[in-house]
Amino acid sequence: MSSEAESSEQPGKPTPKQSKVAGIGCLLILALFIWFVWAAIINPSKPAFTQFSAEYDAEHWLKTQYLRDPDSYQKIKSEIQGDVKSGYTLDLTFRAKNAFGGYTDGEAVFTFDGEGNLKSAVPSQ
C-alpha cells in the first residue's frame, strides 16, 4: 500500500506545507532587505551626541585656536548641561602654559546645538 501512496505524488513537487514554509522564508528575506535599505540609505542615523564628543570638539578648538602651547593642555574637569531641544553647554576647566612658560588654570564655555555642532567658544582666564 505504501508504494501506491508514493506513486500518487509527483517527484520533485513540494507539498503544501513545504510551499508555505518557502513562502514565509521569502517574505522574511524581503522584509530584511527592505529594512536594510531603509536604515542604510533612506534614514541614515547620526552618531549620538555625547559628553565625550563635546569634550573632544572643545579640546580641539582650544588646542588649535587658543593655546600658545597645545601640548601643555591638561583637563581638570568638565561639566555638560542641556538637552536636544535647547542645545548643550560645556564648562571646561583646564591647565596650560602661559606666555611666560608657567602653568595657569583657565576656563572656557562652549555651546553646542541639539545635533552636537559647536556654536560658540568663550575662553576666560
C-alpha positions as CSV (number, residue, x, y, z in Angstrom):
1,M,0.0,0.0,0.0
2,S,2.7,2.4,0.8
3,S,4.0,2.1,-2.8
4,E,0.6,3.2,-4.1
5,A,0.7,6.4,-1.9
6,E,4.2,7.2,-3.0
7,S,3.3,6.7,-6.7
8,S,0.3,9.2,-6.5
9,E,2.7,12.1,-5.6
10,Q,4.8,13.6,-8.4
11,P,8.5,13.5,-7.7
12,G,10.0,17.0,-7.2
13,K,6.7,18.7,-6.5
14,P,6.7,20.4,-3.0
15,T,4.0,19.5,-0.5
16,P,1.6,22.4,0.6
17,K,3.5,22.6,3.9
18,Q,6.8,23.0,2.1
19,S,5.4,25.7,-0.1
20,K,4.0,27.6,2.9
21,V,7.4,27.5,4.7
22,A,9.2,28.6,1.5
23,G,6.8,31.5,1.1
24,I,7.3,32.7,4.6
25,G,11.0,32.4,4.2
26,C,10.9,34.6,1.1
27,L,8.8,37.2,2.9
28,L,11.2,37.3,5.8
29,I,14.2,37.8,3.4
30,L,12.3,40.5,1.6
31,A,11.4,42.3,4.8
32,L,15.0,42.2,6.0
33,F,16.2,43.6,2.6
34,I,13.6,46.5,2.8
35,W,14.6,47.3,6.4
36,F,18.3,47.3,5.4
37,V,17.7,49.7,2.5
38,W,15.6,52.0,4.7
39,A,18.1,52.0,7.5
40,A,21.2,52.5,5.4
41,I,20.1,54.7,2.6
42,I,16.8,56.5,3.3
43,N,17.2,57.1,7.1
44,P,20.9,57.2,8.0
45,S,21.4,57.7,11.7
46,K,23.9,60.2,13.1
47,P,26.2,59.2,15.9
48,A,24.8,60.1,19.3
49,F,26.0,63.4,20.8
50,T,27.8,62.6,23.9
51,Q,29.9,64.4,26.5
52,F,32.9,62.7,25.1
53,S,32.4,64.1,21.6
54,A,31.7,67.6,23.1
55,E,34.9,67.5,25.1
56,Y,36.8,66.3,22.0
57,D,35.5,69.2,19.9
58,A,36.2,71.7,22.8
59,E,39.7,70.5,23.4
60,H,40.4,70.5,19.6
61,W,39.2,74.1,19.5
62,L,41.4,75.1,22.4
63,K,44.5,73.5,21.0
64,T,44.1,74.9,17.5
65,Q,42.6,78.3,18.1
66,Y,43.5,79.5,21.6
67,L,46.5,77.9,23.4
68,R,50.1,79.1,22.8
69,D,51.5,75.6,23.7
70,P,48.8,73.0,22.8
71,D,51.0,70.1,24.1
72,S,50.8,71.6,27.6
73,Y,47.0,71.3,27.8
74,Q,45.7,69.3,30.8
75,K,41.9,68.9,31.5
76,I,40.9,69.5,35.1
77,K,37.2,69.0,34.9
78,S,34.2,69.3,32.6
79,E,30.5,69.6,33.0
80,I,27.8,69.4,30.4
81,Q,24.2,70.7,30.7
82,G,21.3,70.9,28.3
83,D,19.1,68.9,26.1
84,V,18.4,68.2,22.4
85,K,15.8,71.0,22.0
86,S,17.8,73.9,23.6
87,G,21.3,72.7,22.9
88,Y,24.2,71.9,25.3
89,T,26.7,74.0,27.3
90,L,30.1,72.5,28.2
91,D,32.0,74.2,31.0
92,L,35.7,73.1,30.8
93,T,38.4,73.9,33.3
94,F,41.9,73.3,32.1
95,R,45.6,74.0,32.9
96,A,48.1,75.1,30.2
97,K,51.3,77.1,29.9
98,N,51.0,80.8,29.6
99,A,53.3,83.3,27.7
100,F,55.9,83.2,30.5
101,G,56.2,79.4,30.5
102,G,54.4,78.9,33.8
103,Y,51.2,76.9,34.1
104,T,47.9,78.7,34.7
105,D,44.3,77.5,35.1
106,G,41.7,78.6,32.6
107,E,38.0,78.1,31.9
108,A,36.0,78.0,28.7
109,V,32.4,77.8,28.0
110,F,31.3,76.0,24.8
111,T,27.8,75.9,23.4
112,F,26.5,73.2,21.0
113,D,23.2,72.9,19.2
114,G,21.0,69.9,19.7
115,E,22.9,67.9,17.0
116,G,26.3,68.5,18.6
117,N,27.6,71.2,16.3
118,L,29.9,73.7,18.0
119,K,28.2,77.1,18.0
120,S,30.4,79.3,20.2
121,A,33.5,79.1,22.4
122,V,34.3,81.7,25.1
123,P,37.6,81.2,26.9
124,S,38.3,83.2,30.1
125,Q,41.4,83.4,32.3
